[in-house]
């Protein structure tokens, strides 16, 4: 089953994760139908954050590229003091993504005409 993702920008919002307050500059709400799509996206987000938080960023090309992408998006500065490898860490929430499962995406899709 093919899924569509509709994104809607929201205002900046503070939230708590693991006892630490973090602020995401940009908030995005993603409406989805397929849980596998959400799980893959969350795994990809975690795979972006994990190498960037490691100490070997100067020697590892993937860590260097992850840090560069996170700095460009102004996310890297918020990573200090955050353990991205802890079991309770939610990479999507840290990046400002809110997942909303829906039965019908048609309601949330804008008509391009």
N, C-alpha and C positions, 0 to 999 in steps of 0.2 A: 504494500500500500504506500503510495507516494504521499509525502507530507509537505506542507507549505509552512513557511515561517513568516509571520508578520511581526515587524518590530515597531514599537511605539516608544518614543523618547519620553521619559518622565523627569521630574525635577530631582535635584540632588537630595539625598536622604541619608541620615545617620542610622546605623544599626549596630547591634551587639553580636559578636561572634567569639565564643570562647572567653568571655569576660573582657575583651578588648574592644573599644569603640573604633570603628573604621568608617571612613566616608568614601563613598564612590562618587566621583565627579559626574558620571553619566549613568543613568539608570535606563535599562531597556527591558521591556516586557515582551516575552516571546510566547505566542500562542502556538501550541503544537497538538498533534494527534497521536504521533508515534512515540512511545516511551523509549524505543531503541535510539531514535534520533537524539533525544534529550540526553540519554546516557553517554552516547558517543561524544556529544558536544561537551559535556561535563568532564569526560576523560581527557579530551583534547585540551581543555582549559587547565586541568591539573598538570598535564604534560608540559604545558608552557611555563607554568609557575615553578615547578619543582627544580628544573636545572638552573633557572635564574636565581634561585635562593641559595644555591650551593657555592662553596668557596672556590671551586675550580673553574670559574667563568672565564679566566684569561687563557686557559689551555684548551677548553672544550668549545668547538665551533657552535654546537647547538645551544649551549649556555650563553655564549656571546650573542647569538641572534635573538634568543629569548629576552635577554636583558635589553637589547636594543629596541625590540618591539614594545616592551613594557615601559621603557623610558619615553618612547615616542608617544605612547598613550597616557603618559603621566600616572602610571600605576606603580612603577618600580619604587618610588619614594615611600609609598604606603606599606611596602613589604618589610621594612625594618621592624624587628620585634614580633613578627608574625610567623608562626610555625606552619608552613604550608604542607608539611608531612604529617601533621597530627590527624588522627582519625575523625575528629569533629570538624575539621576545616572544610568549608564549602567554597570551592573555587569560583563557581558561578556567582554566588552571593558576593564574594570579595570583588569580583569584576563588575558587579552592578547589574546582574542578569536576574530577572524574575521569570520563572517558568510557570505557565498557566495552561493546563491541559483542557482541551475543548473538544466537543463532538463535531462541531461544524466550524470550519475556518472562514466560511463565506461571510459570516457576520463581521469579522475583523478585517477582511480584505477591502482595500479601497478600490473603487472602480476607476481605472485609468482614463476613462473617457470623460 
